[in-house]
């Protein structure tokens, strides 16, 4: 349904979109999934930055070689 009203000097257009209620849970699930993915990507990014800032001695303490740390820190956040 679309209505157009003309009011003197300006014209405003109001568009009404009808959405079936059955799609609302799907949209909510999609938005929640997207939010969760963004939080996960942020956590990976922060942990990889922290890993790249560790010294060789600190890496040895947690059982990771500097090469492994560089490889992990260089990975993109979405992987």
C-alpha positions in Angstrom: 0.0 0.0 0.0 1.4 3.4 -1.0 0.0 6.8 -0.2 1.2 10.1 -1.5 0.0 13.3 0.1 0.7 16.8 -1.3 0.8 19.6 1.2 1.2 23.0 -0.2 4.9 23.7 -1.1 6.4 20.3 -0.4 5.4 16.7 -1.3 5.8 13.9 1.2 5.6 10.2 0.3 4.7 7.6 2.8 5.2 3.9 1.9 3.8 1.2 4.1 5.2 -2.3 3.8 3.4 -5.2 5.1 5.6 -8.0 6.5 4.1 -11.4 7.5 4.7 -12.1 11.2 6.2 -15.5 10.3 9.3 -13.8 9.0 10.0 -11.9 12.2 11.7 -14.9 14.1 13.9 -15.5 11.0 15.0 -11.8 10.9 15.7 -11.9 14.7 17.8 -15.1 14.3 19.7 -13.6 11.4 20.5 -10.4 13.4 21.5 -12.4 16.4 23.8 -14.6 14.3 25.4 -11.6 12.7 26.0 -10.0 16.1 27.5 -13.2 17.4 29.8 -13.5 14.4 30.9 -9.9 14.8 31.7 -10.5 18.5 33.6 -13.7 17.6 35.6 -11.8 15.0 36.4 -9.1 17.5 37.6 -11.6 20.1 39.8 -13.3 17.5 41.3 -10.0 16.5 42.0 -8.9 20.1 43.6 -12.3 21.0 45.8 -12.3 17.9 47.0 -8.8 18.6 47.8 -9.8 22.2 49.6 -12.9 20.9 51.7 -10.8 18.5 52.8 -8.6 21.5 54.2 -11.5 23.5 58.0 -12.0 23.9 59.8 -15.2 22.9 60.1 -16.2 26.6 56.3 -15.7 27.1 55.6 -17.7 24.0 57.9 -20.5 25.2 56.0 -20.5 28.6 52.7 -21.3 26.8 54.4 -23.8 24.4 54.2 -21.8 21.1 57.1 -21.0 18.9 57.6 -17.5 17.5 56.9 -18.8 14.0 53.6 -20.3 15.1 52.6 -17.0 16.9 53.4 -14.9 13.8 51.4 -17.3 11.6 48.4 -17.1 13.9 48.7 -13.4 14.4 48.8 -12.8 10.6 45.6 -14.7 9.9 42.6 -12.5 9.1 40.0 -12.1 11.8 37.3 -13.9 9.8 39.2 -17.2 9.8 
